[in-house]
Amino acid sequence: MNIIEVKNLVKSFKDGPDVTTVLKGIDFNARRGEFVAVMGRSGAGK
């Protein structure tokens, strides 16, 4: 059984007239009892 399910996630940031898409079309699920970590370099916006 999934406790978290994400389908077709899109995340964008607007800076004045500019739009930067940082995630596009992300699918993800986590099941009960699984451990999940978000990793990336310092300053990456985790």
Biopython code that builds the backbone (N, CA, C, O; Angstrom):
import numpy as np
from Bio.PDB.StructureBuilder import StructureBuilder

atoms = [
    (1, "MET", "N", (0.838, -1.185, 0.000)),
    (1, "MET", "CA", (0.000, 0.000, 0.000)),
    (1, "MET", "C", (0.883, 1.248, 0.000)),
    (1, "MET", "O", (1.781, 1.368, 0.833)),
    (2, "ASN", "N", (0.637, 2.171, -0.921)),
    (2, "ASN", "CA", (1.378, 3.433, -0.971)),
    (2, "ASN", "C", (0.849, 4.396, 0.087)),
    (2, "ASN", "O", (-0.360, 4.554, 0.257)),
    (3, "ILE", "N", (1.784, 5.037, 0.796)),
    (3, "ILE", "CA", (1.369, 6.092, 1.724)),
    (3, "ILE", "C", (1.594, 7.472, 1.112)),
    (3, "ILE", "O", (1.013, 8.463, 1.555)),
    (4, "ILE", "N", (2.458, 7.523, 0.075)),
    (4, "ILE", "CA", (2.654, 8.743, -0.716)),
    (4, "ILE", "C", (2.673, 8.339, -2.182)),
    (4, "ILE", "O", (3.380, 7.406, -2.564)),
    (5, "GLU", "N", (1.905, 9.034, -2.995)),
    (5, "GLU", "CA", (1.908, 8.776, -4.436)),
    (5, "GLU", "C", (1.822, 10.106, -5.174)),
    (5, "GLU", "O", (0.928, 10.914, -4.923)),
    (6, "VAL", "N", (2.763, 10.320, -6.087)),
    (6, "VAL", "CA", (2.826, 11.552, -6.873)),
    (6, "VAL", "C", (2.841, 11.159, -8.341)),
    (6, "VAL", "O", (3.588, 10.264, -8.736)),
    (7, "LYS", "N", (2.029, 11.816, -9.148)),
    (7, "LYS", "CA", (1.964, 11.540, -10.590)),
    (7, "LYS", "C", (2.140, 12.842, -11.362)),
    (7, "LYS", "O", (1.446, 13.825, -11.104)),
    (8, "ASN", "N", (3.072, 12.840, -12.308)),
    (8, "ASN", "CA", (3.287, 13.957, -13.232)),
    (8, "ASN", "C", (3.532, 15.296, -12.514)),
    (8, "ASN", "O", (2.953, 16.317, -12.882)),
    (9, "LEU", "N", (4.383, 15.279, -11.501)),
    (9, "LEU", "CA", (4.714, 16.483, -10.737)),
    (9, "LEU", "C", (5.498, 17.467, -11.600)),
    (9, "LEU", "O", (6.426, 17.083, -12.311)),
    (10, "VAL", "N", (5.116, 18.733, -11.529)),
    (10, "VAL", "CA", (5.831, 19.819, -12.200)),
    (10, "VAL", "C", (6.039, 20.925, -11.177)),
    (10, "VAL", "O", (5.113, 21.296, -10.457)),
    (11, "LYS", "N", (7.271, 21.456, -11.115)),
    (11, "LYS", "CA", (7.567, 22.576, -10.216)),
    (11, "LYS", "C", (8.366, 23.618, -10.981)),
    (11, "LYS", "O", (9.395, 23.311, -11.582)),
    (12, "SER", "N", (7.877, 24.861, -10.951)),
    (12, "SER", "CA", (8.543, 25.973, -11.634)),
    (12, "SER", "C", (8.699, 27.136, -10.671)),
    (12, "SER", "O", (7.920, 27.289, -9.730)),
    (13, "PHE", "N", (9.712, 27.952, -10.916)),
    (13, "PHE", "CA", (9.943, 29.163, -10.142)),
    (13, "PHE", "C", (9.905, 30.352, -11.079)),
    (13, "PHE", "O", (10.435, 30.292, -12.189)),
    (14, "LYS", "N", (9.279, 31.435, -10.637)),
    (14, "LYS", "CA", (9.195, 32.655, -11.432)),
    (14, "LYS", "C", (10.122, 33.702, -10.829)),
    (14, "LYS", "O", (10.126, 33.915, -9.617)),
    (15, "ASP", "N", (10.899, 34.348, -11.675)),
    (15, "ASP", "CA", (11.797, 35.428, -11.265)),
    (15, "ASP", "C", (11.594, 36.572, -12.247)),
    (15, "ASP", "O", (12.245, 36.631, -13.290)),
    (16, "GLY", "N", (10.689, 37.477, -11.905)),
    (16, "GLY", "CA", (10.317, 38.541, -12.840)),
    (16, "GLY", "C", (9.607, 37.920, -14.032)),
    (16, "GLY", "O", (8.654, 37.162, -13.852)),
    (17, "PRO", "N", (10.052, 38.227, -15.248)),
    (17, "PRO", "CA", (9.396, 37.661, -16.433)),
    (17, "PRO", "C", (9.873, 36.239, -16.765)),
    (17, "PRO", "O", (9.293, 35.573, -17.624)),
    (18, "ASP", "N", (10.931, 35.776, -16.081)),
    (18, "ASP", "CA", (11.511, 34.461, -16.371)),
    (18, "ASP", "C", (10.873, 33.361, -15.528)),
    (18, "ASP", "O", (10.591, 33.559, -14.347)),
    (19, "VAL", "N", (10.649, 32.203, -16.143)),
    (19, "VAL", "CA", (10.138, 31.022, -15.444)),
    (19, "VAL", "C", (11.136, 29.891, -15.662)),
    (19, "VAL", "O", (11.497, 29.581, -16.797)),
    (20, "THR", "N", (11.582, 29.275, -14.559)),
    (20, "THR", "CA", (12.505, 28.146, -14.626)),
    (20, "THR", "C", (11.791, 26.905, -14.118)),
    (20, "THR", "O", (11.357, 26.869, -12.966)),
    (21, "THR", "N", (11.666, 25.891, -14.958)),
    (21, "THR", "CA", (11.057, 24.621, -14.563)),
    (21, "THR", "C", (12.161, 23.714, -14.040)),
    (21, "THR", "O", (13.117, 23.412, -14.755)),
    (22, "VAL", "N", (12.025, 23.280, -12.784)),
    (22, "VAL", "CA", (13.068, 22.458, -12.159)),
    (22, "VAL", "C", (12.671, 20.990, -12.056)),
    (22, "VAL", "O", (13.540, 20.125, -11.949)),
    (23, "LEU", "N", (11.387, 20.698, -12.085)),
    (23, "LEU", "CA", (10.893, 19.318, -12.106)),
    (23, "LEU", "C", (9.801, 19.230, -13.159)),
    (23, "LEU", "O", (8.973, 20.133, -13.279)),
    (24, "LYS", "N", (9.799, 18.137, -13.927)),
    (24, "LYS", "CA", (8.773, 17.990, -14.965)),
    (24, "LYS", "C", (8.490, 16.503, -15.176)),
    (24, "LYS", "O", (9.392, 15.729, -15.497)),
    (25, "GLY", "N", (7.227, 16.116, -14.990)),
    (25, "GLY", "CA", (6.819, 14.741, -15.261)),
    (25, "GLY", "C", (7.342, 13.725, -14.263)),
    (25, "GLY", "O", (7.632, 12.590, -14.640)),
    (26, "ILE", "N", (7.470, 14.104, -12.994)),
    (26, "ILE", "CA", (8.007, 13.205, -11.973)),
    (26, "ILE", "C", (6.892, 12.327, -11.408)),
    (26, "ILE", "O", (5.849, 12.829, -10.987)),
    (27, "ASP", "N", (7.120, 11.013, -11.402)),
    (27, "ASP", "CA", (6.236, 10.043, -10.754)),
    (27, "ASP", "C", (7.000, 9.424, -9.589)),
    (27, "ASP", "O", (8.183, 9.110, -9.718)),
    (28, "PHE", "N", (6.328, 9.248, -8.453)),
    (28, "PHE", "CA", (6.999, 8.751, -7.253)),
    (28, "PHE", "C", (5.974, 8.106, -6.339)),
    (28, "PHE", "O", (4.841, 8.577, -6.234)),
    (29, "ASN", "N", (6.375, 7.023, -5.676)),
    (29, "ASN", "CA", (5.535, 6.484, -4.607)),
    (29, "ASN", "C", (6.415, 5.905, -3.519)),
    (29, "ASN", "O", (7.531, 5.456, -3.778)),
    (30, "ALA", "N", (5.903, 5.921, -2.304)),
    (30, "ALA", "CA", (6.575, 5.336, -1.148)),
    (30, "ALA", "C", (5.570, 4.432, -0.456)),
    (30, "ALA", "O", (4.425, 4.813, -0.215)),
    (31, "ARG", "N", (6.020, 3.241, -0.146)),
    (31, "ARG", "CA", (5.158, 2.268, 0.526)),
    (31, "ARG", "C", (5.397, 2.285, 2.024)),
    (31, "ARG", "O", (6.457, 2.698, 2.496)),
    (32, "ARG", "N", (4.418, 1.840, 2.748)),
    (32, "ARG", "CA", (4.525, 1.753, 4.205)),
    (32, "ARG", "C", (5.781, 0.952, 4.571)),
    (32, "ARG", "O", (5.989, -0.148, 4.058)),
    (33, "GLY", "N", (6.610, 1.504, 5.455)),
    (33, "GLY", "CA", (7.819, 0.833, 5.916)),
    (33, "GLY", "C", (9.076, 1.180, 5.131)),
    (33, "GLY", "O", (10.175, 0.830, 5.561)),
    (34, "GLU", "N", (8.947, 1.860, 3.986)),
    (34, "GLU", "CA", (10.121, 2.255, 3.208)),
    (34, "GLU", "C", (10.723, 3.539, 3.780)),
    (34, "GLU", "O", (10.019, 4.371, 4.352)),
    (35, "PHE", "N", (12.029, 3.679, 3.616)),
    (35, "PHE", "CA", (12.723, 4.910, 3.968)),
    (35, "PHE", "C", (13.045, 5.650, 2.679)),
    (35, "PHE", "O", (13.488, 5.044, 1.704)),
    (36, "VAL", "N", (12.823, 6.959, 2.673)),
    (36, "VAL", "CA", (13.042, 7.782, 1.482)),
    (36, "VAL", "C", (13.919, 8.965, 1.875)),
    (36, "VAL", "O", (13.733, 9.559, 2.937)),
    (37, "ALA", "N", (14.881, 9.305, 1.009)),
    (37, "ALA", "CA", (15.753, 10.457, 1.257)),
    (37, "ALA", "C", (15.798, 11.325, 0.009)),
    (37, "ALA", "O", (15.783, 10.821, -1.114)),
    (38, "VAL", "N", (15.855, 12.632, 0.219)),
    (38, "VAL", "CA", (16.054, 13.580, -0.875)),
    (38, "VAL", "C", (17.499, 14.053, -0.773)),
    (38, "VAL", "O", (17.918, 14.581, 0.258)),
    (39, "MET", "N", (18.258, 13.859, -1.853)),
    (39, "MET", "CA", (19.686, 14.176, -1.820)),
    (39, "MET", "C", (20.038, 15.181, -2.910)),
    (39, "MET", "O", (19.396, 15.225, -3.959)),
    (40, "GLY", "N", (21.045, 15.973, -2.656)),
    (40, "GLY", "CA", (21.539, 16.933, -3.635)),
    (40, "GLY", "C", (22.589, 17.818, -2.991)),
    (40, "GLY", "O", (22.782, 17.802, -1.776)),
    (41, "ARG", "N", (23.258, 18.584, -3.822)),
    (41, "ARG", "CA", (24.324, 19.442, -3.307)),
    (41, "ARG", "C", (23.747, 20.559, -2.435)),
    (41, "ARG", "O", (22.562, 20.884, -2.519)),
    (42, "SER", "N", (24.586, 21.123, -1.620)),
    (42, "SER", "CA", (24.194, 22.234, -0.766)),
    (42, "SER", "C", (23.709, 23.397, -1.628)),
    (42, "SER", "O", (24.354, 23.757, -2.612)),
    (43, "GLY", "N", (22.582, 23.978, -1.260)),
    (43, "GLY", "CA", (22.022, 25.104, -2.001)),
    (43, "GLY", "C", (21.142, 24.711, -3.170)),
    (43, "GLY", "O", (20.696, 25.573, -3.927)),
    (44, "ALA", "N", (20.882, 23.401, -3.330)),
    (44, "ALA", "CA", (20.098, 22.924, -4.475)),
    (44, "ALA", "C", (18.590, 23.051, -4.265)),
    (44, "ALA", "O", (17.825, 22.799, -5.195)),
    (45, "GLY", "N", (18.148, 23.432, -3.077)),
    (45, "GLY", "CA", (16.721, 23.642, -2.842)),
    (45, "GLY", "C", (15.954, 22.411, -2.404)),
    (45, "GLY", "O", (14.766, 22.275, -2.695)),
    (46, "LYS", "N", (16.623, 21.524, -1.714)),
    (46, "LYS", "CA", (15.939, 20.319, -1.241)),
    (46, "LYS", "C", (14.864, 20.679, -0.254)),
    (46, "LYS", "O", (14.176, 19.797, 0.258)),
]
sb = StructureBuilder()
sb.init_structure("model")
sb.init_model(0)
sb.init_chain("A")
sb.init_seg("    ")
for serial, (resi, resn, name, xyz) in enumerate(atoms, 1):
    if name == "N":
        sb.init_residue(resn, " ", resi, " ")
    sb.init_atom(name, np.array(xyz, "f"), 0.0, 1.0, " ", f" {name:<3s}", serial, name[0])
structure = sb.get_structure()
